[in-house]
Every structure is written in C-alpha cells, then in structure tokens.
Amino acid sequence: MSELAAGSELAWTPNAAWVERAVAGRFLRTQGLATYAELSANAAADPAWFWDAVVGFLDLPFDTPYQQVLDTSRGPQWARWFVGGEVNAAQLCTRAADTDPDRLAIVAESEDGAVTRLTYAQLRDQVARAAGVLAAMGVGRGDAVGLFLPYSAEAVVAFLAAGWLGAAAVPVFSGMGAPPVARRLADSGARVLVTADGMLRRGRPVPMLAVAREAVALAGGAVSLLVVDQLGAAGTLVEPDRDWAEALATAAPVPAARTGSEDPFLVAYTSGTTGLPKGAVHTHAGFPIQCAQEGAFDLDIGPDDVVSWVSDLGWIMGPWTIFAALGNQATLALYAGAPDQPDHSRVWQWVDRHSVSVLGVSPTLIRALQAAGEQPVQATSRRSLRVFGSTGEPWTPSPWQWLHEVVGERRRPIVNVSGGTEAGILVAVQPLLGVKPVSVGGPTLGKAVIVLGADATPLGPGELGELAVTAPWPGMTRGFWREGPERYLASYWSRFPDIWVHGDWASYDADGFWYLHGRSDDTLNVGGKRIGPAEVEAVLDAHPEVVTAAVVGVPHPIKGEAMAAFCVPVPGLSPDDALDQRLRAAVVAEFGKAFALQELIFVADLPKTRSGKVMRRLVRAHALGEQLGDLSGLDNPEAVEALPRLAGSYNLRP
C-alpha cells in the first residue's frame, strides 16, 4: 500500500458520471455557471444571493417568506439571516411525510442487534406526540430540553420534538458522568431531561438513568425525567417522571410552533479553555439550512441516500447529521454501541445490512479498525457505500490511505470536513475538485475563510497561520445561551477587528488544498472529542491530596491526542499507586472512559506566570522534548528545571 503525504497529487478524481449526478454540479447548471471556481467566487462575493438560491434549490419552504437574506446592521458578530421569515426546522426535517409518507426516515440499530425503523409519516407523528408530552410536562416556547440519550430513533424524535414545540434542544454526550451533565442542565435551565434507563456498550449495560438522577440532584432537582426504556431496567418511576413509550402512546399530537428564523432550536455545549462549557446557540433557519446545504453540496446527499455518521447526539456531528440527512429527505441510519463489537467488522457489516451510502467516520475510529488488519473489511461487500465523510481531528497519512485503498477500494472519495460546534463546517473536500490525501479541501461555499498571520495579514501557500473567517455565515452561533456577549466576543472576535478566529492552525498548498495542524488554543481533541483542560484540572484540583494540576495533550497512536496530567501533591505526601488510581478514577467518573488519562505524573511544582497562570505550553513541551521558547514571563523557573528529568522517563502507552 502506497503512502501519500500532504501536498501530493490527487488520490481520487470524479468521473463523468459523478460530475453529471453530483448535487453541486446540478446546482451549478441551474445557476448558469460553467465551473465550481466561478460558483465559489460568486458565493463569496454575494453570500445573500447564494443562500437564497440554496433555499430554493433544496426546496426548504418557509411558513412566512423572509424579507431579507442577511442583516449585518449590528456588525458581523450579530448578523441575522433570513430576516422576517418563519420556519420550523423540525417541520423541514419531516416534510417528506407530505409527499412520500412511506419513505424510510430512520433505521436505528443498538449493539445487541435490535433494529427500529420509522417512515417519514411515523417520524412526524412521533415528533408531534413527543412535543405534546413535553408541553404536558411544562415545557413551553423558549424553554430548554436536556437530551441524555444513546444515538437512537428516540433521540432523534426527542431532538426534533423540542424544536417542533419552539423549545431549545440541549444534547449531552451519552458517556458523560453526572457532574458535567448537571452543569449543562443547570446552565441551560432545562425543564425536562429526556434520558434512557441505559444502553449497551461492549456488551455491558451503561446505567444512564442512575447518572441522570444524580445529575438532576446535583443541578438542584427542578428537572423532570422522561425515560426511554432501552434495557428493560427503568424500574418504578417517581412523579413527575414519565415513561417515554407510555407517554407517547396516550399523547395527542400538537401542531408545530410557528418559529422565527432567528428563534433558538439547538444549544450545543462545547468545551473552552476555561472550566465552564459554552452553550452555543443555533437557530431554526441558520444552522439547519447550512447543514442541509453542506450535506448536499459537500457530501453529495440526496433523497435516495442512506446517511450514517459514527457519532453521538451530544457531539455536533450528531445534530449535523440529522439536519443533513433529513433536511435532504434522505434516510438517517443510527448506531448506538461500540463500533468494534462483537468484532472489527461491525461498522462494515452495518453498511451492508442497511445499504449505507454516505458514512461519516473519524481518524480515531479508522486507526482503531486499521489495527485489526484487512480481513474484517474484506469479509463485507460495502457495495452500497459511495462517499466517506470524516472529521474530528487532522488525519495522518497511514490511516487515511488505509481507508481510501482498503475500505474504499480507491473508488470512494473521502470528504474530510472541519469546523466546530459553534460554526458548522468551514472547510471541506469538494469532490468535484478531486481529493488529496489528508487535505480538508478548502473553504466551503458562502464562507469567507482565510489563513491569517499574527498581524492579521493573509498568508500565502505553505504558510502556517490561524484559520479565520472575515464575514458572517448562517450556521455561526448567535452567542452563548443565557450569557451576556462578553465571553462570546472574547472567544472568537477579540484577536482582530470584525474577524472570527476559530482556534485551528491551517495552511494551504500551491494547488489551493487546505490542511489542518491542530488547535491553536489549549483545547484538547481526544479521539475527535473536544474538552477544555481546565474542566479536567478542576476534578484533579478538587481532590484533597492534590494542590494543583495541569492537563495537556500528548500524541496517541489511536486517539490522535490523549491527556497527560501533571499533579502537585499536598506538602509532605508521598504519592503512590493508590493515589494514582484514585485520581484516574475521579476523571473517568466525571467525564466517562473516553476521557481516561493516558499519563499521570506527580511533580513538585508547575511553571507559572507572575499572575499565577500555569504554563501548559511549557509542561507539554518538556513532556515531549520540544523547544521551550520564551521563559521570561515565568515566576518560578526552577519548576521548569525539574520537568526534564520527568520527561526523560516519559513513555506513551498505546
């Protein structure tokens, strides 16, 4: 198997049949344009024209037509889209029930092989009934509804039901422990938490209901539970908690709320570099319409496709896939469980079993499956599969090439995309332009994405800089839920006037193909899942035997990045294996096994600035043997001198 590096020649190019059927190609022709480059230039020059044309081309009807596509009168930070229009995104996602009610909307499979199927008519009926249940439980327009569920049919119904009612859905990662779930409930002010009694993961039940109950107690207790019985272990519920199936069976469907374009639909929490998660607000028009466009134009999703992304409702690709698939009237395929159970062929069997045509994966998942060799892949046909999506972290050449050559048989494009919880997709491979190994293609249509230097100067080919956006786009967050503007502006708009700085290092080659090079801030990316180091440090700092801690990202052969914790024990304490295990267990209890510490190292002190800020950059540089850079701001340089002796014995475990 050949090994192609960044900057190499195209590994895949579209044939004539692909060009003819591609959604982006058809859009080109309807607009009377000759080339994709011409379309890209026109969309950048006149984004209002482009997004208005998208709404018409994808048949995304508004209940009340908008009067203005884009309003930037309050500045780009507070841009409004589809102004004056009324549209309910949950209705958009179920509109196929009017024209093709028996079309399959959802096929969902759990780890034990149980399968649920819903047609578009059944999906819309369940969404309207679930909205009625939420209303009976006290949820009204503008309220928040927590969702702590496996990636299942019920999760999609509950997600859409919140929007149908005019409430805001607040998805939470199904593997989190009670404290972070509680923080999101408390911060969002959720009235109801829709959860499950549990799910199977690697053949073992995960007690989600117990976690949910503890989280509700930690959040103050003013949250009712609506419980999906997945494992037959829900037990006796206590008022005002309700059983999902019983409630839907007796509920009367309610009409969809007439929601404005800028009304909130989704509050998606993302970790920053502080200890407080940020609730990015997305609206009924902006983010869902952008997702539908990205799915159609970048992933080539149409009504005949079966679309699946190995993800979770609590990560942004969960909601993104719902909007991208159902917004294009396709079939959404869901899997809840470990992707290598009972063996490493599970994902490829899943593709065959449900005729998946568009499959989204992460580099972390492919590295794990690659380790098992080619046999699990060759045991399946993957005949239905025609497009890979990927996101979560930068690729390295070997797993990318394995996916392309072994799984994709060099016939299927890998549409690598990147963006964020706060933004949707900003850069993506465009199959009409071909695919380069590990590249993220380039800026997606209608988004003014550039690479900036430290002085805000646009950089040229081969220069590494900040990924930034110089004009607003529909799917950017409208700020943080129940917060003032300060943290939102500080997070993205504070570096350069009227420019969004995303927090990724990026570059592009002489051919215009873009590449990502990791985070430019302290945010960690563990197996494609972002988490703020301060959140993890807070757990370690709270332990009575720890004075302070620093958590940094270190390379990992499977996850891409893993977490290493450097802890200062209380004076006079000699740390031992028992303390090591207690601290590791505390992190897992808080965040789940996905965020288990790779390394835990006890140190006498940590390098700090004169203001008391721990210099994570120096801790990581010492751990990995990298150049230290400027030390002039340190208050305790002697702490730095102690770290190299630890780094000398530092060994990453696979």
Sequence and secondary structure as in RCSB ss.txt:
>XXXX:A:sequence
MSELAAGSELAWTPNAAWVERAVAGRFLRTQGLATYAELSANAAADPAWFWDAVVGFLDLPFDTPYQQVLDTSRG
PQWARWFVGGEVNAAQLCTRAADTDPDRLAIVAESEDGAVTRLTYAQLRDQVARAAGVLAAMGVGRGDAVGLFLP
YSAEAVVAFLAAGWLGAAAVPVFSGMGAPPVARRLADSGARVLVTADGMLRRGRPVPMLAVAREAVALAGGAVSL
LVVDQLGAAGTLVEPDRDWAEALATAAPVPAARTGSEDPFLVAYTSGTTGLPKGAVHTHAGFPIQCAQEGAFDLD
IGPDDVVSWVSDLGWIMGPWTIFAALGNQATLALYAGAPDQPDHSRVWQWVDRHSVSVLGVSPTLIRALQAAGEQ
PVQATSRRSLRVFGSTGEPWTPSPWQWLHEVVGERRRPIVNVSGGTEAGILVAVQPLLGVKPVSVGGPTLGKAVI
VLGADATPLGPGELGELAVTAPWPGMTRGFWREGPERYLASYWSRFPDIWVHGDWASYDADGFWYLHGRSDDTLN
VGGKRIGPAEVEAVLDAHPEVVTAAVVGVPHPIKGEAMAAFCVPVPGLSPDDALDQRLRAAVVAEFGKAFALQEL
IFVADLPKTRSGKVMRRLVRAHALGEQLGDLSGLDNPEAVEALPRLAGSYNLRP
>XXXX:A:secstr
     TT   SB   HHHHHH HHHHHHHHTT S HHHHHHHHHH HHHHHHHHHHHTT   SB  SEEEE TT 
GGG EEEET B  HHHHHTTHHHH TTSEEEEEEETT  EEEEEHHHHHHHHHHHHHHHHHTT  TT EEEEE  
SSHHHHHHHHHHHHHT EEEE  TT  HHHHHHHHHHHT SEEEEES EEETTEEE HHHHHHHHHHHTTS  EE
EEE SSS      TT EEHHHHHHH         BTTSEEEEEEE  SSSS EEEEEESSHHHHHHHHHHHHTS 
  TT EEEES  TTSTHHHHHHHHHHTTT EEEEEES TTSSSTTHHHHHHHHHT  EEEE HHHHHHHHTT SH
HHHTS  TT  EEEE SS   HHHHHHIIIIISTTTS EEEEEEETTTEEEEE  GGG B TT  BEE TT  EE
EE TTS B  TT  EEEEESS  TTS  SBTT  SHHHHHHHTSSBTTBEEEEEEEEE TTS EEEEEESSS EE
ETTEEE HHHHHHHHHTSTTEEEEEEEEEEETTTEEEEEEEEEE TT    HHHHHHHHHHHHHHH GGG  SEE
EE S   BBTTS B HHHHHHHHHT      TTBS HHHHHHHHHHHTT     
